[in-house]
C-alpha cells in the first residue's frame, strides 16, 4: 500500500505542474549551437509518431500507442515528434468542455513514453488554421498579439507546458507543423481556392468561406512564433523550442520580401531562417523531402541540396538545427535497393553535417500505408520495417562517436 501511495504522489507531481525541476530536463542549448542532454553533447535520429495522441483523442479506448512505444524502445528509437492537440477545431471540443478529461488522455501518452524511455517533442498547434477557426477569427490574427487566437495559444501552451514540465519524457517544444507552407504566395488569390488549403469543412468546425485574410503571411507567423516561445519560457526556462517549419520553398525570401518567384541564394535562405526563428526560439526546424517528378525524373525544390545551406546558416546564428521530417522519395518501392540507398545516404549526410537532431516520417500511421496517396508508413512488419534496425544501428554509432 505504501508503494502505491508513493507512486501516486510521483504521478501527481509530474502531471499536475508544481515547481520546476531543479536540474534542466530534456534538451538544452549548448555552446556553439550544440544540443545538450543531461549536460552532455547529444546527437540522435528519432521518428515522427504523428497520431499517438490524436488516436486516443478520437477514440478514448484506443491506447495502441502503448504497444507502439514498446516497439520503439525495442529498436532504441530515442525520441518521437507528435501532434499534441486536435488537428481540426472539432477535435478540441473535449479540451474546451472538460480539460481534465482531455489531459488524462495526453497523460497516458506521456506516461507510456516515460515507461519506455522515449523522448517526446510535442507540436502544440499542428494545423495553422485550427485555433483561428476555433475562436472564430481569420488566419491573419496569428499576427495580432491582442487577438483571441493568441490568447488561446497562450492558455493552451501554459496548460501543456506547466503540466508536463517535470516529465523527463519531454525533450523540446514545437509551435506548429510547417506554418511556412503556402506563405506569401504571389498568386494566393487564384491558387488557394483550387487546393484543399485552407479547408472549408464546416463539419470539422471550419468556416464555410475563406477570405484573403486567411492567406498565410510570414509576417503574421513570425509574431506568433515569438509569442509562442515567450509563452513556453514563462513555464519552462530550459528546454529547446522550435517552430516546426519546413526548409521552405526555394523562393521563400523573394516571395516574402518582393512578392516574386525568383530563386533564393544560400544567403537569402539564411536570412529567411533568421527571420522565421526569432529569439527565444533556439532550435531551427527544417523538413527535407526530395521527390522525383516528371518524365525526366527531375528534382523538385532541391530540399536535400539546400540542407547544407541551412546547416551553415544555423551555425552562423548559433542555433542547432533539427530535421523534423525526412524520408526517401515515394517514387521508389519502399523495399527497393534505391529506396534503401537514399535513406542510408541521407543518414550519412546528417552525420557528415553533424546535424544534432532528426526524425524520419512516419511511424505507425495506417493512413499512409502502401496504396495511399502518400505512402510513408513505417512499422515493424511492413515493407519499411528495415528502417527500424537501421536507425537503431545508426543511433548506437552516434552514441559511440558523438555523445561522450
VOBA-374809 format. One line per 4 residues: number of its first residue (from 1); for each residue x, y, z of C-alpha. Coordinates in nm, 2 decimals, always signed. Layout:
<torvexs>
NUM = X:Y:Z  ... $
</torvexs>
This chain:
<torvexs>
1 = +0.00:+0.00:+0.00  +0.28:+0.24:+0.09  +0.44:+0.18:-0.25  +0.12:+0.26:-0.43 $
5 = +0.09:+0.59:-0.23  +0.44:+0.69:-0.33  +0.37:+0.61:-0.70  +0.05:+0.82:-0.68 $
9 = +0.24:+1.11:-0.53  +0.51:+1.10:-0.80  +0.25:+1.08:-1.08  +0.07:+1.38:-0.93 $
13 = +0.40:+1.58:-0.92  +0.48:+1.50:-1.29  +0.14:+1.56:-1.44  +0.00:+1.84:-1.23 $
17 = +0.27:+2.11:-1.27  +0.41:+2.23:-0.94  +0.76:+2.39:-0.91  +1.01:+2.33:-1.19 $
21 = +1.27:+2.06:-1.15  +1.60:+2.19:-1.00  +1.80:+2.04:-1.29  +1.72:+2.11:-1.65 $
25 = +1.53:+1.83:-1.81  +1.51:+1.74:-2.18  +1.73:+1.90:-2.44  +1.90:+2.23:-2.38 $
29 = +2.12:+2.47:-2.58  +2.49:+2.40:-2.57  +2.79:+2.61:-2.67  +2.85:+2.68:-3.03 $
33 = +2.49:+2.59:-3.13  +2.51:+2.24:-3.00  +2.24:+2.03:-2.82  +2.29:+1.91:-2.47 $
37 = +2.11:+1.62:-2.29  +2.20:+1.56:-1.92  +2.47:+1.82:-1.96  +2.65:+1.63:-2.24 $
41 = +2.66:+1.68:-2.62  +2.39:+1.49:-2.79  +2.30:+1.37:-3.14  +2.03:+1.13:-3.24 $
45 = +1.77:+1.03:-3.50  +1.41:+0.96:-3.40  +1.08:+0.92:-3.57  +0.75:+1.11:-3.61 $
49 = +0.47:+0.94:-3.43  +0.21:+1.18:-3.56  -0.11:+1.05:-3.42  +0.00:+0.87:-3.09 $
53 = -0.22:+1.13:-2.90  -0.47:+1.21:-3.18  -0.58:+0.84:-3.20  -0.68:+0.83:-2.84 $
57 = -0.85:+1.17:-2.87  -1.06:+1.03:-3.15  -1.13:+0.71:-2.95  -1.06:+0.71:-2.58 $
61 = -1.04:+0.33:-2.57  -0.76:+0.34:-2.83  -0.43:+0.31:-2.64  -0.24:+0.13:-2.91 $
65 = +0.03:+0.39:-2.87  +0.14:+0.18:-2.57  +0.24:-0.11:-2.79  +0.39:+0.14:-3.03 $
69 = +0.62:+0.28:-2.77  +0.73:-0.07:-2.67  +0.83:-0.13:-3.03  +1.02:+0.20:-3.04 $
73 = +1.21:+0.10:-2.72  +1.30:-0.24:-2.87  +1.47:-0.06:-3.16  +1.62:+0.20:-2.93 $
77 = +1.45:+0.49:-3.10  +1.55:+0.78:-2.88  +1.26:+1.02:-2.93  +0.94:+1.10:-3.13 $
81 = +0.77:+1.41:-3.26  +0.39:+1.41:-3.24  +0.08:+1.62:-3.28  -0.01:+1.74:-2.93 $
85 = -0.36:+1.88:-3.00  -0.66:+1.83:-3.22  -0.60:+1.87:-3.59  -0.94:+2.03:-3.66 $
89 = -1.15:+2.26:-3.44  -1.40:+1.99:-3.37  -1.12:+1.78:-3.21  -1.06:+2.05:-2.95 $
93 = -1.41:+2.02:-2.81  -1.31:+1.80:-2.52  -1.04:+2.05:-2.42  -1.29:+2.33:-2.42 $
97 = -1.55:+2.13:-2.22  -1.35:+1.91:-1.99  -0.98:+1.99:-1.97  -0.90:+1.73:-1.71 $
101 = -1.05:+1.45:-1.92  -0.86:+1.59:-2.22  -0.53:+1.59:-2.04  -0.59:+1.24:-1.89 $
105 = -0.57:+1.12:-2.25  -0.24:+1.30:-2.30  -0.11:+1.18:-1.97  -0.14:+0.83:-2.10 $
109 = +0.08:+0.91:-2.39  +0.34:+1.09:-2.18  +0.34:+0.81:-1.92  +0.39:+0.54:-2.19 $
113 = +0.68:+0.74:-2.33  +0.83:+0.77:-1.98  +0.79:+0.39:-1.91  +0.97:+0.30:-2.23 $
117 = +1.24:+0.57:-2.21  +1.13:+0.75:-2.52  +1.17:+1.13:-2.55  +0.89:+1.35:-2.68 $
121 = +0.88:+1.66:-2.90  +0.51:+1.77:-2.88  +0.39:+2.00:-3.16  +0.12:+2.21:-2.98 $
125 = -0.06:+2.36:-3.28  -0.01:+2.13:-3.57  -0.25:+2.27:-3.82  -0.23:+2.65:-3.85 $
129 = -0.60:+2.72:-3.92  -0.72:+2.52:-3.62  -0.70:+2.78:-3.35  -0.83:+3.08:-3.55 $
133 = -1.12:+2.87:-3.67  -1.19:+2.75:-3.32  -1.22:+3.11:-3.19  -1.39:+3.25:-3.50 $
137 = -1.11:+3.46:-3.64  -0.93:+3.47:-3.97  -0.58:+3.33:-4.01  -0.42:+3.68:-4.00 $
141 = -0.50:+3.71:-3.63  -0.19:+3.50:-3.56  -0.01:+3.83:-3.61  -0.22:+4.02:-3.36 $
145 = -0.09:+3.99:-3.01  -0.43:+4.10:-2.87  -0.63:+3.85:-3.07  -0.85:+3.56:-2.94 $
149 = -0.61:+3.34:-3.14  -0.30:+3.44:-2.95  -0.49:+3.44:-2.62  -0.60:+3.08:-2.68 $
153 = -0.24:+2.99:-2.78  -0.10:+3.13:-2.46  -0.36:+2.95:-2.25  -0.31:+2.61:-2.42 $
157 = +0.07:+2.65:-2.41  +0.05:+2.72:-2.04  -0.18:+2.42:-1.97  +0.05:+2.18:-2.16 $
161 = +0.39:+2.31:-2.06  +0.31:+2.36:-1.69  +0.15:+2.01:-1.67  +0.45:+1.82:-1.83 $
165 = +0.75:+2.04:-1.75  +0.87:+1.80:-1.48  +0.84:+1.49:-1.71  +1.17:+1.35:-1.82 $
169 = +1.00:+1.24:-2.14  +0.96:+1.59:-2.27  +1.27:+1.68:-2.48  +1.17:+2.00:-2.66 $
173 = +0.87:+2.21:-2.76  +0.74:+2.28:-3.11  +0.50:+2.55:-3.21  +0.33:+2.43:-3.53 $
177 = +0.38:+2.20:-3.83  +0.51:+2.37:-4.14  +0.34:+2.71:-4.09  +0.55:+2.83:-4.38 $
181 = +0.36:+2.62:-4.63  +0.17:+2.84:-4.88  +0.31:+3.16:-4.71  +0.33:+3.48:-4.92 $
185 = +0.21:+3.32:-5.25  +0.21:+3.60:-5.51  -0.09:+3.42:-5.67  -0.26:+3.33:-5.35 $
189 = -0.60:+3.47:-5.45  -0.62:+3.24:-5.76  -0.42:+2.95:-5.63  -0.55:+2.87:-5.28 $
193 = -0.92:+2.82:-5.38  -0.81:+2.54:-5.61  -0.64:+2.33:-5.34  -0.77:+2.19:-5.01 $
197 = -0.60:+2.46:-4.82  -0.72:+2.64:-4.62  -1.00:+2.39:-4.59  -1.37:+2.49:-4.55 $
201 = -1.53:+2.18:-4.39  -1.80:+2.31:-4.16  -1.85:+1.96:-4.01  -1.50:+1.98:-3.87 $
205 = -1.56:+2.32:-3.73  -1.41:+2.53:-4.01  -1.58:+2.83:-4.17  -1.78:+2.78:-4.49 $
209 = -1.60:+3.06:-4.66  -1.24:+3.18:-4.66  -1.12:+3.54:-4.74  -0.79:+3.69:-4.83 $
213 = -0.73:+3.74:-4.46  -0.69:+3.36:-4.44  -0.39:+3.37:-4.69  -0.08:+3.27:-4.48 $
217 = +0.17:+3.55:-4.43  +0.52:+3.51:-4.29  +0.49:+3.84:-4.11  +0.20:+3.71:-3.90 $
221 = +0.36:+3.38:-3.82  +0.69:+3.54:-3.71  +0.49:+3.73:-3.45  +0.30:+3.42:-3.34 $
225 = +0.62:+3.21:-3.32  +0.78:+3.46:-3.09  +0.47:+3.48:-2.87  +0.46:+3.10:-2.85 $
229 = +0.83:+3.09:-2.74  +0.77:+3.36:-2.48  +0.47:+3.16:-2.35  +0.68:+2.85:-2.32 $
233 = +0.95:+3.03:-2.14  +0.71:+3.15:-1.87  +0.68:+2.79:-1.76  +0.99:+2.62:-1.89 $
237 = +1.32:+2.82:-1.87  +1.54:+2.54:-2.01  +1.42:+2.32:-2.30  +1.48:+2.38:-2.66 $
241 = +1.20:+2.55:-2.86  +1.14:+2.52:-3.24  +0.89:+2.65:-3.48  +0.81:+2.33:-3.68 $
245 = +0.88:+2.48:-4.02  +0.99:+2.30:-4.33  +1.31:+2.42:-4.51  +1.08:+2.64:-4.71 $
249 = +1.03:+2.68:-5.08  +1.33:+2.76:-5.30  +1.19:+3.12:-5.34  +1.07:+3.18:-4.99 $
253 = +1.27:+3.50:-4.93  +1.17:+3.65:-5.27  +0.80:+3.58:-5.20  +0.83:+3.73:-4.85 $
257 = +1.02:+4.04:-4.95  +0.95:+4.10:-5.32  +0.63:+3.91:-5.40  +0.83:+3.73:-5.66 $
261 = +0.92:+3.38:-5.77  +1.29:+3.43:-5.81  +1.51:+3.15:-5.66  +1.68:+3.23:-5.33 $
265 = +2.05:+3.22:-5.29  +2.22:+3.05:-4.99  +2.25:+3.39:-4.82  +1.88:+3.46:-4.87 $
269 = +1.79:+3.12:-4.73  +1.99:+3.22:-4.42  +1.81:+3.55:-4.39  +1.48:+3.36:-4.41 $
273 = +1.58:+3.12:-4.14  +1.69:+3.41:-3.92  +1.35:+3.59:-3.97  +1.15:+3.28:-3.91 $
277 = +1.33:+3.19:-3.59  +1.32:+3.49:-3.36  +1.45:+3.46:-3.00  +1.37:+3.29:-2.78 $
281 = +1.33:+3.02:-3.05  +1.67:+2.84:-3.01  +1.63:+2.53:-3.23  +1.59:+2.57:-3.61 $
285 = +1.35:+2.33:-3.77  +1.37:+2.22:-4.13  +1.19:+1.94:-4.32  +1.36:+1.77:-4.61 $
289 = +1.18:+1.58:-4.89  +1.31:+1.52:-5.23  +1.06:+1.38:-5.48  +1.12:+1.26:-5.83 $
293 = +0.87:+1.41:-6.07  +0.80:+1.43:-6.44  +0.92:+1.21:-6.72  +1.28:+1.33:-6.67 $
297 = +1.26:+1.24:-6.30  +1.38:+1.59:-6.21  +1.42:+1.71:-5.85  +1.15:+1.93:-5.70 $
301 = +1.26:+2.21:-5.47  +1.61:+2.08:-5.40  +1.54:+2.04:-5.03  +1.81:+1.79:-4.98 $
305 = +2.06:+2.02:-5.16  +1.96:+2.32:-4.95  +2.01:+2.13:-4.62  +2.38:+2.21:-4.65 $
309 = +2.29:+2.58:-4.68  +2.06:+2.56:-4.38  +2.32:+2.39:-4.16  +2.57:+2.67:-4.24 $
313 = +2.31:+2.94:-4.17  +2.22:+2.78:-3.84  +2.58:+2.77:-3.73  +2.61:+3.15:-3.81 $
317 = +2.30:+3.21:-3.59  +2.45:+2.99:-3.31  +2.14:+2.77:-3.30  +2.13:+2.39:-3.36 $
321 = +1.92:+2.25:-3.64  +1.65:+1.99:-3.63  +1.55:+1.80:-3.94  +1.20:+1.73:-3.81 $
325 = +1.09:+1.53:-4.11  +1.27:+1.34:-4.38  +1.21:+1.03:-4.59  +1.31:+0.86:-4.92 $
329 = +1.12:+0.95:-5.23  +0.79:+0.76:-5.27  +0.88:+0.71:-5.63  +1.10:+0.42:-5.52 $
333 = +0.94:+0.10:-5.39  +0.99:+0.10:-5.01  +1.19:-0.22:-5.00  +1.39:-0.15:-5.32 $
337 = +1.77:-0.10:-5.33  +1.71:+0.26:-5.45  +1.49:+0.34:-5.15  +1.73:+0.19:-4.90 $
341 = +2.03:+0.36:-5.06  +1.86:+0.70:-5.05  +1.76:+0.66:-4.68  +2.10:+0.53:-4.58 $
345 = +2.28:+0.81:-4.78  +2.07:+1.07:-4.60  +2.16:+0.94:-4.26  +2.53:+0.96:-4.37 $
349 = +2.46:+1.32:-4.48  +2.32:+1.40:-4.14  +2.63:+1.26:-3.98  +2.86:+1.44:-4.21 $
353 = +2.69:+1.77:-4.14  +2.68:+1.69:-3.77  +2.31:+1.76:-3.75  +2.22:+1.70:-3.38 $
357 = +1.86:+1.60:-3.43  +1.64:+1.45:-3.70  +1.33:+1.24:-3.72  +1.21:+1.02:-4.01 $
361 = +0.85:+1.04:-4.12  +0.64:+0.84:-4.01  +0.58:+0.56:-3.75  +0.25:+0.36:-3.73 $
365 = +0.03:+0.58:-3.94  -0.21:+0.35:-4.12  -0.35:+0.63:-4.34  +0.00:+0.64:-4.51 $
369 = +0.03:+0.27:-4.57  +0.12:+0.14:-4.92  -0.16:+0.21:-5.16  -0.24:+0.55:-5.01 $
373 = -0.17:+0.89:-5.18  +0.13:+0.95:-4.95  +0.27:+0.60:-4.86  +0.54:+0.65:-4.60 $
377 = +0.43:+0.44:-4.30  +0.69:+0.26:-4.10  +0.61:-0.04:-3.88  +0.80:-0.34:-3.75 $
381 = +0.61:-0.56:-4.00  +0.56:-0.37:-4.33  +0.79:-0.31:-4.62  +0.97:-0.03:-4.44 $
385 = +1.04:-0.24:-4.13  +1.41:-0.24:-4.23  +1.44:+0.13:-4.13  +1.39:+0.05:-3.76 $
389 = +1.71:-0.17:-3.72  +1.90:+0.07:-3.94  +1.80:+0.36:-3.72  +1.90:+0.15:-3.41 $
393 = +2.25:+0.09:-3.56  +2.28:+0.45:-3.66  +2.19:+0.58:-3.31  +2.43:+0.33:-3.15 $
397 = +2.70:+0.46:-3.37  +2.62:+0.82:-3.28  +2.63:+0.73:-2.91  +2.98:+0.58:-2.95 $
401 = +3.12:+0.86:-3.16  +2.93:+1.18:-3.08  +2.78:+1.16:-2.74  +3.06:+1.13:-2.49 $
</torvexs>
